[in-house]
Amino acid sequence: MESLFINRNLYYTWLYQTFLYWTASIILTIFFYIINEYSFNICSYEWRRDIAIRRSIKYVWEDIIVVLFNQFVCLPLFIHFICNRHYCLINTEWIYNVNSMDLVYYFVICLILEEIGFYYTHRWFHHPVLYDWFHQFHHRWIAPIAIVALSAHPIEFIVTNLVPLFLGPIILGMNMQYTFMWMTLATFNVIAVHSGIAFAGKMGGFHDLHHRYKTVNYGVIGLMDYIHQTKR
């Protein structure tokens, strides 16, 4: 597996993000079912409580297999495509002095670029043909849980999840430590918005409404949804 990564910083970043995803998603999934068992009112929306609990264990295992395939096959191949022995589109240099102003600047630009890229590619996959071929797999979950956050058709995973995520690091030429922190934030975010837990009141349910209604809240932060009047 390591041979796919031309640079060890990329390899270790991939290992860490994979470990982080499974650790955080398993904890949040268990936490979600515990709070439902004892009826604690911290779900993003009450309607999603019973729907998520009724989800078949059979489909959970199918989704886990898909997530593992995306993480251990699609993601390494994608990284190898953008950074290999012939060319590298991403800055793999690691420096240990982090400038707080640079960090804020990079995160804001990365978030805007991801918002734009994710909104349009995500909405594109809601075209009836592409939805039937690819995106409906992810939408089998009307009320998703954290552990299946990255359960998507491999082609959709690359186009909608990976490409927008890497736009910032590629365009800005960020050093690897900034990319590492950006990936960590993105990993936490994708887990949180699929967890069903209201981390920020009803704002925590922004993506829940997309899974329920399918024609609203296509973006990450709601900026493009506001512009295109698809925000709910």
C-alpha positions as a printed NumPy array, in Angstrom:
array([[  0.   ,   0.   ,   0.   ],
       [  2.793,   2.433,   0.896],
       [  4.245,   2.042,  -2.606],
       [  1.229,   3.952,  -3.989],
       [  2.373,   7.044,  -2.082],
       [  5.394,   8.83 ,  -3.51 ],
       [  5.784,  10.756,  -0.253],
       [  5.597,   9.448,   3.309],
       [  3.849,  12.575,   4.533],
       [  0.953,  11.712,   2.236],
       [  1.039,   8.099,   3.393],
       [  0.944,   8.961,   7.095],
       [ -1.758,  11.568,   6.526],
       [ -3.888,   8.913,   4.813],
       [ -3.302,   6.441,   7.661],
       [ -4.178,   9.026,  10.294],
       [ -7.362,  10.205,   8.559],
       [ -8.528,   6.604,   8.13 ],
       [ -7.874,   5.847,  11.802],
       [ -9.572,   9.107,  12.815],
       [-12.638,   8.347,  10.69 ],
       [-13.257,   4.919,  12.217],
       [-12.464,   5.955,  15.773],
       [-14.695,   9.04 ,  15.757],
       [-17.514,   7.497,  13.709],
       [-17.749,   4.379,  15.874],
       [-17.819,   6.494,  19.049],
       [-20.516,   8.813,  17.651],
       [-22.575,   5.908,  16.303],
       [-22.55 ,   4.156,  19.676],
       [-23.313,   7.468,  21.385],
       [-26.238,   8.072,  19.02 ],
       [-27.849,   4.733,  19.852],
       [-27.255,   5.228,  23.577],
       [-28.959,   8.621,  23.608],
       [-31.844,   7.17 ,  21.638],
       [-32.155,   4.286,  24.08 ],
       [-32.502,   6.716,  26.981],
       [-34.451,   9.314,  24.939],
       [-32.03 ,  12.173,  25.486],
       [-33.095,  15.096,  23.337],
       [-29.89 ,  15.912,  21.461],
       [-30.823,  14.534,  18.035],
       [-30.758,  17.08 ,  15.237],
       [-34.414,  16.281,  14.487],
       [-36.878,  14.061,  16.31 ],
       [-38.117,  12.426,  13.093],
       [-34.704,  10.881,  12.373],
       [-34.531,   9.011,  15.705],
       [-36.691,   5.973,  14.904],
       [-35.772,   5.868,  11.209],
       [-32.081,   5.415,  11.984],
       [-32.768,   2.777,  14.637],
       [-34.923,   0.729,  12.261],
       [-32.164,   0.56 ,   9.651],
       [-31.25 ,  -3.057,   8.908],
       [-27.911,  -4.349,  10.232],
       [-27.49 ,  -6.038,   6.849],
       [-27.223,  -2.666,   5.126],
       [-24.874,  -1.348,   7.779],
       [-22.363,  -4.076,   6.939],
       [-22.773,  -3.388,   3.215],
       [-22.041,   0.286,   3.834],
       [-19.003,  -0.494,   5.99 ],
       [-17.538,  -2.598,   3.168],
       [-18.112,   0.247,   0.696],
       [-16.465,   2.778,   3.04 ],
       [-13.435,   0.505,   3.426],
       [-13.199,   0.095,  -0.356],
       [-13.316,   3.863,  -0.823],
       [-10.658,   4.43 ,   1.83 ],
       [ -8.256,   1.62 ,   0.93 ],
       [ -8.662,   1.54 ,  -2.85 ],
       [-10.167,   4.742,  -4.244],
       [ -8.394,   7.254,  -1.984],
       [ -4.846,   5.812,  -2.39 ],
       [ -5.339,   5.575,  -6.171],
       [ -6.595,   9.15 ,  -6.302],
       [ -3.614,  10.406,  -4.29 ],
       [ -1.274,   8.427,  -6.551],
       [ -2.931,  10.082,  -9.549],
       [ -2.324,  13.609,  -8.23 ],
       [  1.134,  12.887,  -6.836],
       [  3.433,  10.263,  -8.369],
       [  7.006,   9.893,  -9.643],
       [  6.276,  11.925, -12.776],
       [  4.46 ,  14.905, -11.277],
       [  2.929,  16.063,  -8.001],
       [  0.057,  18.541,  -7.83 ],
       [  0.195,  18.836,  -4.062],
       [  2.872,  20.321,  -1.81 ],
       [  4.246,  17.469,   0.314],
       [  6.761,  19.566,   2.29 ],
       [  6.196,  19.478,   6.043],
       [  7.229,  22.489,   8.133],
       [  6.741,  22.675,  11.885],
       [  6.072,  26.402,  12.302],
       [  2.352,  27.008,  11.826],
       [  1.323,  30.618,  11.263],
       [ -2.142,  31.283,  12.692],
       [ -2.998,  33.888,  10.05 ],
       [ -1.945,  31.529,   7.268],
       [ -4.027,  28.792,   8.875],
       [ -7.161,  30.949,   8.922],
       [ -6.548,  32.12 ,   5.348],
       [ -6.029,  28.578,   4.044],
       [ -9.047,  27.188,   5.881],
       [-11.376,  29.932,   4.615],
       [-10.257,  29.527,   0.999],
       [-10.343,  25.723,   1.226],
       [-13.844,  25.844,   2.68 ],
       [-15.11 ,  28.151,  -0.068],
       [-13.529,  26.016,  -2.799],
       [-14.928,  22.831,  -1.274],
       [-18.36 ,  24.436,  -0.942],
       [-18.386,  25.391,  -4.626],
       [-16.973,  22.075,  -5.835],
       [-19.142,  19.918,  -3.595],
       [-22.348,  21.837,  -4.32 ],
       [-22.13 ,  21.553,  -8.097],
       [-20.84 ,  17.966,  -8.283],
       [-23.327,  16.847,  -5.614],
       [-26.207,  18.52 ,  -7.386],
       [-24.994,  17.027, -10.668],
       [-25.311,  13.56 ,  -9.132],
       [-28.939,  14.371,  -8.36 ],
       [-29.688,  14.379, -12.073],
       [-32.195,  11.509, -12.488],
       [-29.825,   9.364, -14.563],
       [-26.77 ,   9.868, -12.325],
       [-28.901,   9.557,  -9.214],
       [-30.192,   6.146, -10.303],
       [-26.739,   4.938, -11.351],
       [-24.673,   6.298,  -8.486],
       [-26.098,   8.606,  -5.829],
       [-29.133,   6.658,  -4.673],
       [-26.796,   4.243,  -2.889],
       [-25.838,   6.975,  -0.425],
       [-29.459,   8.082,  -0.1  ],
       [-30.606,   4.665,   1.057],
       [-30.111,   6.265,   4.452],
       [-32.936,   8.76 ,   5.042],
       [-31.461,   9.289,   8.495],
       [-27.752,   8.359,   8.263],
       [-25.415,   7.506,  11.12 ],
       [-21.772,   8.506,  11.509],
       [-20.219,   5.176,  10.562],
       [-21.693,   5.27 ,   7.023],
       [-20.751,   8.895,   6.275],
       [-18.416,   7.907,   3.409],
       [-20.659,   5.194,   2.018],
       [-21.014,   6.22 ,  -1.615],
       [-20.487,   4.75 ,  -5.063],
       [-16.707,   4.85 ,  -5.749],
       [-17.103,   7.147,  -8.767],
       [-19.228,   9.553,  -6.758],
       [-16.77 ,   9.333,  -3.856],
       [-13.914,  10.464,  -6.113],
       [-15.807,  13.181,  -7.992],
       [-17.915,  14.628,  -5.164],
       [-15.882,  13.928,  -2.03 ],
       [-12.227,  13.871,  -3.034],
       [-11.95 ,  16.419,  -5.845],
       [-13.6  ,  19.313,  -3.918],
       [-11.628,  18.377,  -0.798],
       [ -8.266,  18.601,  -2.582],
       [ -9.032,  21.755,  -4.572],
       [ -7.695,  24.039,  -1.84 ],
       [ -4.417,  22.212,  -1.159],
       [ -3.713,  21.918,  -4.892],
       [ -4.6  ,  25.492,  -5.894],
       [ -3.037,  27.169,  -2.842],
       [  0.073,  24.979,  -2.711],
       [ -0.34 ,  24.58 ,   1.047],
       [  2.446,  22.918,   3.012],
       [  1.6  ,  19.436,   4.21 ],
       [  0.919,  20.351,   7.825],
       [ -1.863,  22.731,   6.702],
       [ -3.271,  20.073,   4.4  ],
       [ -3.14 ,  17.603,   7.293],
       [ -5.154,  19.96 ,   9.513],
       [ -7.614,  20.719,   6.703],
       [ -8.194,  16.996,   6.119],
       [ -8.717,  16.494,   9.854],
       [-11.368,  19.216,   9.942],
       [-13.071,  17.776,   6.857],
       [-13.07 ,  14.263,   8.348],
       [-14.691,  15.472,  11.561],
       [-17.243,  17.459,   9.569],
       [-18.41 ,  14.605,   7.326],
       [-18.792,  12.368,  10.375],
       [-20.644,  15.017,  12.392],
       [-23.18 ,  15.947,   9.699],
       [-24.135,  12.29 ,   9.26 ],
       [-24.231,  11.483,  12.971],
       [-27.741,  12.761,  13.713],
       [-26.437,  14.608,  16.755],
       [-27.182,  18.321,  17.044],
       [-23.691,  19.738,  17.603],
       [-24.896,  23.277,  16.867],
       [-28.639,  23.16 ,  17.44 ],
       [-30.687,  22.792,  14.252],
       [-27.622,  23.765,  12.207],
       [-26.389,  20.289,  13.037],
       [-29.286,  18.958,  10.971],
       [-28.446,  20.863,   7.756],
       [-27.42 ,  17.696,   5.932],
       [-30.184,  15.661,   7.593],
       [-32.722,  17.747,   5.705],
       [-30.945,  16.94 ,   2.45 ],
       [-31.247,  13.212,   3.125],
       [-34.923,  13.61 ,   3.925],
       [-36.041,  15.913,   1.085],
       [-33.244,  15.314,  -1.486],
       [-33.745,  18.657,  -3.282],
       [-32.37 ,  21.03 ,  -0.637],
       [-29.083,  21.687,   1.194],
       [-26.663,  20.329,  -1.404],
       [-23.636,  22.182,  -0.06 ],
       [-21.335,  21.972,   2.951],
       [-21.95 ,  25.303,   4.703],
       [-25.043,  26.546,   2.885],
       [-23.402,  29.393,   0.933],
       [-24.142,  28.   ,  -2.525],
       [-27.562,  26.822,  -1.373],
       [-28.325,  30.407,  -0.338],
       [-27.169,  31.722,  -3.729],
       [-29.189,  29.139,  -5.664],
       [-32.165,  29.258,  -3.268],
       [-31.933,  25.594,  -2.354],
       [-31.348,  26.177,   1.346],
       [-33.906,  24.922,   3.848]])
